[in-house]
Amino acid sequence: MKRAIWAGFVLGAALLAAPLSAMAQPSAGETVFNSRCKGCHEPAIDRAPNRVTLSAMQPAMIVTALTSGVMVPMAQGLSASDKDAVAAFLATPQAGPDAHPAPAAAAGARPVSTMARGTDVMCKVNGPIQESATDWRTVGFDANSSRFQKNPGLKAADIPKLKVKWSFAMSGGSMPTVIGDWLFITNRTGKFYALDAKTGCVHWVQDGVSSRTTPMVVKSAISPSGWATFVGERTRVVRAIDAQNGKEIWRSAQLESNPVAGITGTPVISGDQLFVPLTSGEEPAARQLTYRCCSFRGSLVGLDLATGKTQWKTVVITEPLHDTHKNSAGVMMQGPAGGAIWSAPTADAKRGLVYVATGDSYTDEPTKGDDAIVAIEMKTGKVRWSTQVTEKDNFIMGCENHSNLPNCPTPVGPDYDFGASPILFTLPGGKQIVLSGQKSGIAYGMDPDSGKLLWKTAIGSGSALGGIEWGMAADDKRLFVAISDVINLFGEVPNVPAVTDDKMGPPKPGLYALNPANGKFLWSTPAPKADCHYAGDRSRDYTKGACIRAQSAAPSAMPGAVFSGTMDGWFRAYDPATGKIIWAFSTTAQTYDTVNQVKGQPGGSIDGMGPAIAGGMVYTMSGFQGAANTGGNAVNVLLAFSVDGK
């Protein structure tokens, strides 16, 4: 599964294997770039970011990716000075016809590529965290991953009056969680914030926490304050932090030794356990001629909540790893591999199970662990059942266009892994069903006791970036499914030919409602074609400035409304009974003077984990550089909406 939202993944996808000697001359960074990176980034190919996007990254992000992140295998032979040099070169704004001008809509606006992280405005009062009935405590809202806020603190009739109350600029921001008047949010540049949910001032900030997971916040005796929050870091480590003051409580051991592994899905708590999903960047790593593809296997790790110690670790691909053949460089290949778990697990305390959704396979060695929904016992880590929905979905980056890369599996699969958390839904009468959505554009219903497939419904045409990409939501009656079909939508971009892959049909972006009991359609609302204004656009070369209406982000629901954003930066609310759009806001139609004192901050694409609804307010991230590399900004903006902006 290609995840350009993880800057390190896509950066390293371009690095070739031949080692370089140490370079000291002033042009060392450009020399490294031309030798290792240019082939994929200038012009950009696959999901790799272009030079303009790279110029927006902080040098520290690039160095970290090459030194301790998933790019370690691709950076073999680079010295510390090489890494520093290429990071400095890449972080230099690019001149020329492909560079985008800085936004000038607001007085005093700074260039996007140099826009600072802002100046934190500290709260004058840091009162104790006090829970409320309207809290949103984890990425899926509840243990069932429903994304349904039953007590939002606002009424459906108030939604047409929503206005931006405050905004906050940050690079690579995640989805927030909210407890009372406290809001918690991580970002991939290493700052973990606790903000005031009503004003955006900073209660505390913890540096050195590079994470894209949504912080889960719980009452717990392990924390001196009684409140703890947990984040998964890129380095395969989980950290427990006192939510009141930002001080570390414990730090787990590294949960996976494979350097391409990482954590993208939010760790989830049930009882006295914490469940951590592991994913990887082996798809881009395997582009290298000298890379021994492939060995990573997606897994779920059970940790003791009080100490962070590992209780068990369960891999979803259970077939033996073995040598297969030598590639054209004489490197021995291996497999089966893959099955990365991109999303948060779903906890079923009644059955003592955790449900996870797995990604594709990286080799052509047979396995039943990829593209599957897997039920794992909480106490033992034993697999209770595993239901695969797509066989032979064997894929690594760069192989989809009949490439001659040496490590491509044969045949190449469609890359239809799962990126969305399963939903445990209770039907009328009390029977439950596990609902899941795949990048193929197909939604599934399964028996939670056996994994038996009860129904499946094709909604979108599907693509390597969805179909169903980041999530679904469900109220008491309906399953809400956002469809991306972004690759299929490139034909709507001026001067870009439509995708003619016979595996894809016409694009069907939009929001759909299904009957959870049988998968039958209740209504559908296509994503409107609407204007956008990408002032800070960091898109790939061929989609610069293009308004792409893919509906990739996870939706969130409340009584009387479903909130869902699109890659063209529009944020909308839908009537859950009819699908009628009851409110719409273009996050790109204006710039924002943020609480942390960034002037003229632009909005952009809405992608990723979607909005949070809490305390009478709605929060969403705009400008997120998603997997499609379209409409993203170097600096994102967290937007906080309230009734009349009060």
C-alpha positions in Angstrom: 0.0 0.0 0.0 1.6 3.3 -1.1 1.6 5.8 1.7 3.2 9.0 0.5 1.7 10.7 3.6 4.7 9.2 5.3 7.4 11.4 3.9 10.2 9.0 4.7 8.6 6.2 2.7 8.4 8.1 -0.5 11.7 9.8 -0.1 13.5 6.5 0.1 11.5 5.0 -2.7 13.8 7.0 -5.0 17.1 6.0 -3.6 19.1 3.5 -5.6 21.5 1.0 -4.1 25.0 2.0 -5.3 27.0 3.4 -2.4 28.6 6.8 -2.5 31.9 7.9 -1.0 31.9 10.8 1.5 31.6 14.1 -0.2 32.8 17.4 1.2 32.5 19.9 -1.7 29.7 22.5 -1.5 27.6 20.7 -4.2 27.6 17.5 -2.3 23.8 17.6 -1.7 23.0 18.1 -5.3 25.4 15.3 -6.3 23.7 12.9 -3.9 20.3 14.0 -5.2 21.2 13.6 -8.9 22.8 10.1 -8.2 20.2 8.7 -5.9 16.9 10.6 -6.1 16.4 12.4 -9.3 15.3 9.4 -11.3 12.1 9.2 -9.3 11.5 12.8 -8.2 12.4 15.0 -11.2 9.9 14.4 -12.7 8.0 12.6 -10.0 7.0 9.0 -10.8 4.6 6.7 -9.0 3.7 8.2 -5.6 7.0 9.9 -5.1 6.8 13.7 -4.2 8.3 16.1 -6.7 11.1 18.5 -6.0 8.7 21.3 -5.0 7.3 19.0 -2.3 10.7 17.9 -1.1 11.7 21.6 -0.8 8.9 22.0 1.7 10.2 19.3 4.1 12.3 20.1 7.1 15.9 18.8 6.8 15.5 16.9 10.0 12.7 14.9 8.5 14.8 13.8 5.6 17.8 13.0 7.8 15.7 11.0 10.2 14.1 9.0 7.3 17.6 8.1 6.0 19.1 7.4 9.4 16.6 5.7 11.6 13.4 5.4 9.6 12.2 3.1 6.8 14.8 4.5 4.5 17.8 2.9 6.2 18.1 0.1 3.6 18.0 2.7 0.8 20.6 4.9 2.4 23.3 2.3 2.6 26.7 3.8 1.8 25.7 7.4 2.7 27.7 9.1 5.3 26.3 11.4 7.9 27.6 14.4 5.9 26.0 13.0 2.8 22.6 12.8 4.5 23.0 16.3 5.9 24.0 17.6 2.5 21.1 16.1 0.6 18.6 17.2 3.3 19.9 20.8 3.0 19.7 20.6 -0.8 16.2 19.2 -0.8 15.0 21.7 1.7 16.0 24.6 -0.5 13.0 26.0 -2.3 13.2 25.2 -6.0 13.1 28.0 -8.6 11.8 27.6 -12.1 8.5 27.0 -13.9 7.4 24.1 -11.6 7.7 26.0 -8.4 4.5 27.4 -7.0 4.4 31.1 -5.8 3.8 31.8 -2.2 0.2 32.7 -1.1 -0.4 36.4 -1.0 -4.0 36.5 0.1 -3.2 37.8 3.6 -1.0 40.7 4.5 2.3 39.6 5.8 2.0 36.1 4.4 5.2 34.2 4.2 6.3 31.7 1.5 4.8 28.3 2.1 8.1 26.6 1.8 9.6 28.7 4.6 6.5 29.2 6.7 7.5 28.6 10.2 6.0 26.2 12.7 4.6 29.4 14.2 5.1 30.7 17.7 3.3 28.7 20.4 0.9 30.8 22.5 0.8 29.2 25.9 -2.4 29.1 27.9 -2.5 31.4 30.9 -4.4 28.7 32.9 -3.9 25.0 32.8 -6.7 23.5 34.8 -7.1 19.8 35.4 -8.5 17.6 32.6 -12.2 17.1 33.2 -14.1 14.6 31.1 -17.4 15.3 29.6 -20.2 13.4 27.9 -19.1 14.8 24.5 -15.5 13.6 24.4 -13.8 12.0 21.4 -11.0 9.9 22.9 -9.6 7.8 20.1 -9.4 7.6 16.3 -12.6 5.5 15.9 -14.4 7.3 18.8 -15.2 4.0 20.6 -13.9 0.5 20.9 -16.1 -0.6 18.0 -14.5 2.0 15.6 -17.9 3.4 14.8 -16.8 7.0 14.4 -20.3 8.0 15.7 -20.5 10.7 18.3 -23.8 10.3 20.1 -23.5 13.4 22.2 -21.8 16.0 20.0 -22.8 19.1 22.0 -24.5 20.6 19.0 -27.7 19.9 17.2 -28.2 19.1 13.5 -30.1 22.4 13.2 -26.9 24.2 14.2 -24.7 22.7 11.5 -25.5 25.3 8.8 -24.2 28.0 11.2 -20.8 26.4 11.6 -17.9 28.8 11.2 -14.1 28.6 11.9 -13.5 29.7 15.5 -9.7 29.2 15.5 -6.9 27.6 13.5 -3.5 26.1 14.2 -0.7 25.6 11.8 1.6 22.5 11.9 3.5 20.2 9.6 2.1 16.8 9.0 -0.7 16.9 11.6 -2.8 14.0 12.6 -6.5 13.7 13.7 -7.0 15.1 17.2 -8.7 13.7 20.2 -10.7 15.8 22.7 -11.3 15.4 26.4 -13.3 18.2 28.0 -11.5 21.5 27.1 -8.2 19.7 26.1 -7.3 18.7 22.6 -4.4 16.3 21.8 -2.7 16.1 18.4 0.6 14.7 17.1 2.5 15.5 13.9 5.3 13.9 12.0 7.8 16.7 12.6 8.1 15.7 16.2 5.8 18.0 18.2 3.0 16.5 20.4 0.6 19.2 21.4 -2.0 19.5 24.1 -4.1 22.5 23.1 -7.1 24.2 24.6 -10.0 22.8 22.6 -12.0 26.1 22.7 -9.2 28.6 21.9 -6.2 26.7 20.5 -3.7 28.0 23.0 -1.0 25.5 24.1 -1.2 23.7 27.4 2.0 21.8 26.8 4.2 20.6 23.9 6.4 17.6 23.9 9.3 17.7 21.4 10.8 14.6 19.8 7.6 12.7 19.4 7.4 11.9 15.7 4.1 10.3 15.1 1.1 10.2 12.8 -1.2 8.2 15.1 -4.2 9.8 16.8 -3.5 10.0 20.6 -5.7 7.8 22.6 -6.6 9.4 25.9 -7.9 7.4 28.9 -8.4 7.6 32.7 -5.7 5.5 34.2 -3.9 4.9 37.5 -0.6 4.5 35.6 -0.5 8.3 35.2 0.2 10.6 38.2 -2.5 13.0 37.0 -5.0 10.1 36.4 -5.0 10.7 32.7 -2.7 9.0 30.2 -2.3 9.3 26.4 -0.5 6.9 24.1 1.2 7.4 20.7 3.0 5.1 18.3 6.2 6.5 16.8 7.7 5.9 13.4 10.6 4.1 15.2 8.3 1.2 16.2 8.1 2.4 19.8 5.0 3.3 21.8 5.1 6.0 24.4 2.8 6.5 27.4 2.6 10.1 28.4 0.8 11.9 31.3 -1.9 13.8 29.5 -2.0 16.6 32.0 1.7 17.7 31.7 3.2 15.9 28.8 5.8 13.9 30.9 6.7 10.4 29.8 5.4 7.5 31.9 7.0 4.6 30.0 8.5 3.8 26.6 8.2 0.4 25.1 11.0 -1.6 23.6 11.2 -1.5 19.8 8.4 -3.7 18.7 9.9 -4.8 15.4 13.6 -5.1 14.3 12.9 -4.9 10.6 14.1 -1.3 9.7 11.3 -0.8 7.1 8.6 -1.4 9.7 6.6 1.4 11.5 3.4 2.3 13.2 0.6 4.2 11.3 -2.5 2.8 13.0 -3.4 4.2 16.4 -2.7 1.9 19.3 -5.9 0.9 21.0 -6.7 0.1 24.7 -9.0 -2.5 26.1 -8.9 -3.3 29.8 -5.3 -3.5 31.0 -3.9 -4.1 27.5 -2.7 -1.9 24.6 -2.9 -3.3 21.1 -0.3 -2.0 18.6 -0.5 -2.6 14.8 2.7 -2.7 12.7 3.1 -1.7 9.1 6.0 -1.2 6.7 7.7 0.7 3.9 8.9 -2.5 2.2 6.9 -1.7 -0.9 9.2 1.3 -1.9 12.3 -0.3 -0.4 11.9 -3.3 -2.7 12.4 -1.1 -5.8 16.2 -1.4 -5.2 18.0 -3.9 -7.3 20.0 -5.1 -4.4 17.2 -5.3 -1.9 16.4 -8.8 -0.6 12.6 -8.7 -1.2 10.8 -9.4 1.0 10.6 -10.3 4.7 8.3 -7.9 6.6 5.1 -9.4 8.0 2.3 -7.3 9.5 1.6 -8.0 13.1 -0.3 -7.0 16.1 1.5 -6.6 19.5 -0.2 -6.9 22.9 1.4 -4.7 25.5 0.8 -4.4 29.3 -0.9 -1.1 29.8 0.9 -0.4 33.1 4.5 -1.1 31.9 4.5 -1.2 28.1 6.1 -4.7 28.2 5.2 -7.0 25.3 2.8 -9.8 26.2 2.6 -11.4 22.7 3.2 -10.6 19.1 1.1 -12.2 16.3 2.0 -12.1 12.6 -0.8 -12.3 10.1 1.2 -14.2 7.5 1.8 -17.6 9.0 3.3 -19.5 6.1 7.0 -20.1 6.5 9.4 -17.5 5.2 11.8 -19.1 2.7 14.2 -18.4 -0.1 12.7 -18.3 -3.5 14.9 -17.3 -6.4 17.7 -14.9 -7.4 16.9 -11.6 -9.1 18.8 -10.2 -12.0 21.4 -8.8 -9.6 22.1 -12.2 -8.1 20.3 -11.3 -4.9 18.3 -14.2 -3.3 14.7 -13.3 -2.9 12.4 -14.5 -0.2 8.7 -14.7 0.8 5.9 -14.7 1.5 5.7 -11.2 3.0 3.3 -8.3 3.4 0.0 -8.0 5.3 0.9 -4.7 6.8 -1.7 -3.4 9.3 -2.3 0.3 8.4 -5.3 1.1 10.6 -6.2 1.0 14.2 -7.5 -2.3 15.6 -11.1 -2.7 16.8 -11.6 -4.2 20.3 -14.4 -6.7 21.1 -14.2 -7.1 24.9 -17.3 -9.3 25.0 -15.6 -12.0 22.8 -12.1 -11.2 23.9 -11.0 -10.4 20.4 -9.2 -7.7 18.4 -10.0 -7.3 14.7 -7.4 -6.0 12.3 -7.5 -5.4 8.6 -4.4 -6.3 6.6 -2.6 -5.0 3.5 -1.4 -6.6 0.3 1.3 -9.2 -0.3 4.8 -8.1 -1.5 5.9 -11.4 -3.2 4.2 -14.0 -5.4 4.6 -16.7 -2.7 1.1 -17.9 -1.7 -0.3 -16.6 1.6 -3.7 -16.3 3.2 -2.7 -13.4 5.5 -2.9 -10.5 3.1 -6.1 -8.5 2.2 -7.8 -10.1 5.1 -9.8 -9.4 8.2 -8.2 -11.2 11.2 -9.6 -11.8 14.7 -7.0 -12.2 17.4 -7.5 -13.3 21.0 -6.7 -10.5 23.4 -5.2 -12.7 26.2 -3.1 -15.1 24.1 -2.5 -13.5 20.7 -3.9 -16.6 19.0 -5.6 -16.1 15.7 -9.3 -17.1 16.1 -10.1 -16.6 12.5 -8.8 -15.0 9.3 -10.9 -14.2 6.2 -9.0 -13.3 3.0 -11.1 -11.3 0.5 -8.6 -11.0 -2.4 -6.0 -13.6 -3.4 -2.7 -13.0 -5.1 -2.7 -9.2 -4.5 1.1 -9.2 -4.8 2.5 -5.8 -5.2 5.6 -3.5 -4.7 5.9 0.1 -5.8 6.8 0.8 -9.4 5.4 -2.5 -10.8 1.9 -1.4 -11.6 2.8 0.0 -15.1 4.4 -3.2 -16.4 7.8 -2.1 -15.1 10.9 -4.2 -15.6 12.0 -3.7 -12.0 13.8 -6.8 -10.9 11.8 -7.5 -7.7 8.3 -7.3 -9.2 6.0 -10.2 -8.4 4.4 -12.1 -11.2 1.6 -11.4 -11.9 1.4 -7.9 -10.3 -1.7 -7.5 -8.1 -4.1 -4.5 -8.1 -2.9 -3.2 -4.6 -6.3 -3.5 -3.0 -5.2 -3.8 0.7 -7.3 -2.5 3.6 -6.5 0.9 5.0 -9.7 1.3 7.2 -10.4 -0.1 10.6 -13.2 -2.7 10.8 -16.4 -1.6 12.5 -18.2 -3.9 15.0 -21.8 -3.1 14.5 -24.8 -4.2 16.6 -27.9 -4.9 14.5 -31.5 -4.6 15.7 -32.2 -7.5 18.0 -28.6 -7.6 19.3 -26.8 -9.7 16.7 -23.4 -8.2 15.7 -21.5 -8.0 12.4 -18.0 -6.9 11.5 -18.0 -4.3 8.7 -14.9 -3.6 6.6 -14.0 -1.6 3.5 -11.3 -2.2 0.9 -9.4 -0.2 -1.6 -11.2 -2.3 -4.3 -14.2 -0.2 -3.5 -16.0 -3.2 -1.9 -17.5 -3.3 1.6 -17.9 -6.5 3.5 -20.0 -7.9 6.3 -18.6 -10.8 8.4 -19.7 -13.0 11.3 -17.6 -11.9 14.3 -17.6 -15.4 15.8 -16.4 -17.3 12.7 -15.3 -14.7 10.1 -17.8 -16.1 7.6 -18.5 -13.7 4.8 -22.2 -12.7 5.1 -22.3 -10.1 2.3 -20.2 -7.9 0.1 -21.2 -4.8 -1.9 -19.2 -3.2 -4.7 -19.5 0.6 -4.3 -16.6 2.4 -6.0 -14.6 1.2 -9.0 -11.5 0.9 -6.8 -7.9 1.8 -7.2 -4.5 1.6 -5.5 -5.6 4.6 -3.4 -9.2 3.6 -2.9 -12.1 2.8 -3.4 -12.5 2.8 0.4 -9.2 4.3 1.7 -9.0 5.5 5.3 -12.3 4.6 7.0 -16.0 4.3 7.3 -18.5 5.4 9.9 -21.8 3.9 11.3 -24.6 5.4 13.3 -27.3 3.2 14.9 -28.9 2.4 11.5 -26.5 2.9 8.6 -23.0 2.3 7.4 -21.4 5.4 5.8 -18.8 4.8 3.1 -16.6 7.4 1.5 -15.2 6.5 -1.9 -12.0 8.0 -3.3 -11.4 6.4 -6.8 -8.7 9.1 -7.1 -6.6 7.4 -9.8 -9.7 6.9 -11.9 -10.3 10.7 -11.5 -7.1 11.9 -13.2 -9.1 12.0 -16.4 -10.9 15.1 -15.0 -7.6 16.9 -14.7 -6.9 19.2 -17.7 -4.3 17.8 -20.1 -4.0 14.5 -18.2 -5.3 11.4 -20.0 -7.9 9.2 -18.2 -6.7 6.0 -16.7 -7.7 3.2 -19.1 -6.7 0.2 -16.9 -9.2 -2.5 -17.6 -9.3 -3.4 -13.9 -11.0 0.0 -13.2 -14.4 1.3 -14.1 -15.6 4.9 -14.2 -14.9 6.8 -11.0 -17.6 7.0 -8.4 -16.3 9.4 -5.7 -18.8 10.4 -3.0 -20.5 9.3 0.1 -22.7 6.2 0.3 -25.0 4.7 2.9 -25.6 1.0 3.2 -27.8 -1.3 5.3 -25.3 -2.9 7.7 -27.4 -6.1 7.8 -27.2 -6.9 4.1 -25.0 -4.3 2.4 -27.9 -2.9 0.3 -27.7 0.7 -0.8 -29.8 3.2 1.1 -28.6 6.3 -0.7 -25.6 7.8 -2.6 -24.3 11.3 -3.0 -21.6 11.9 -5.7 -18.8 14.2 -4.7 -19.6 17.6 -6.4 -17.3 19.1 -8.9 -16.3 22.3 -7.1 -13.6 25.0 -7.3 -10.6 24.9 -5.1 -7.6 27.3 -4.5 -4.4 25.4 -3.8 -2.3 28.4 -2.6 0.4 26.1 -1.2 -0.1 23.2 -3.5 2.7 20.5 -3.3 1.1 18.1 -5.7 2.9 15.8 -8.1 3.8 17.4 -11.4 0.8 16.4 -13.4 -1.9 17.3 -10.9 -0.6 20.7 -9.8 -3.4 23.0 -9.0 -6.0 20.4 -10.0 -9.2 20.1 -8.0 -9.6 16.4 -7.5 -12.9 15.5 -5.8 -11.8 12.1 -4.4 -13.4 11.3 -1.0 -10.6 9.5 0.6 -10.7 10.7 4.3 -12.6 8.8 6.9 -16.1 10.3 7.6 -17.4 10.9 11.1 -21.1 10.9 12.2 -23.4 12.4 14.8 -27.2 12.4 15.2 -28.5 14.3 12.2 -25.2 14.6 10.3 -22.3 12.9 8.6 -19.1 15.0 8.1 -16.8 14.1 5.2 -14.0 15.9 3.4 -12.6 15.7 -0.1 -9.2 16.1 -1.7 -10.2 19.4 -3.2 -10.4 20.9 0.3 -14.2 20.9 0.7 -15.7 19.9 4.1 -19.3 18.9 4.0 -22.1 17.7 6.3 -24.7 15.3 5.0 -28.2 14.3 6.2 -27.7 10.7 7.3 -31.3 9.7 6.3 -31.2 11.1 2.7 -27.6 12.0 1.8 -28.5 15.6 1.1 -25.7 18.0 1.7 -26.8 20.3 4.5 -23.6 22.4 4.9 -20.4 22.9 2.9 -17.2 24.9 3.5 -14.2 25.3 1.2 -11.1 25.2 3.3 -9.0 26.5 0.4 -11.2 29.6 -0.3 -9.4 31.7 2.3 -6.2 31.8 4.3 -6.0 31.7 8.1 -4.2 33.8 10.7 -3.6 31.0 13.2 -3.5 30.9 17.0 0.2 30.1 16.8 0.8 33.3 14.9 1.2 32.1 11.3 -0.2 34.7 8.9 -1.9 33.8 5.7 -1.8 30.0 6.3 -3.5 28.3 3.3 -5.7 25.3 3.4 -5.6 22.4 1.0 -6.5 18.7 0.6 -8.6 16.9 3.2 -7.3 13.3 3.4 -6.4 10.8 6.1 -8.2 10.1 9.4 -11.0 12.6 9.1 -12.8 14.9 11.6 -13.4 14.8 15.4 -16.7 16.0 16.9 -16.7 17.0 20.5 -17.9 19.7 22.9 -20.1 21.4 20.4 -17.2 21.8 17.9 -15.9 20.0 14.8 -12.2 19.7 14.1 -10.6 18.8 10.8 -7.1 19.0 9.2 -6.7 20.8 5.9 -3.7 20.7 3.6 -2.7 17.1 4.5 -0.3 15.6 2.0 -2.0 12.4 1.4 -1.1 9.3 -0.6 -2.2 10.7 -3.9 0.2 13.7 -3.6 -2.4 16.2 -4.6 -3.5 19.4 -2.8 -1.1 19.0 0.1 0.8 21.8 1.8 4.1 21.9 3.5 2.3 23.2 6.6 -1.2 22.0 7.4 -3.9 23.8 9.3 -6.1 22.4 12.0 -9.5 24.1 11.7 -11.9 24.3 14.7 -15.5 25.0 13.8 -18.2 26.1 16.2 -21.7 27.5 15.9 -21.4 31.1 14.5 -17.6 30.8 15.3 -18.4 31.5 19.0 
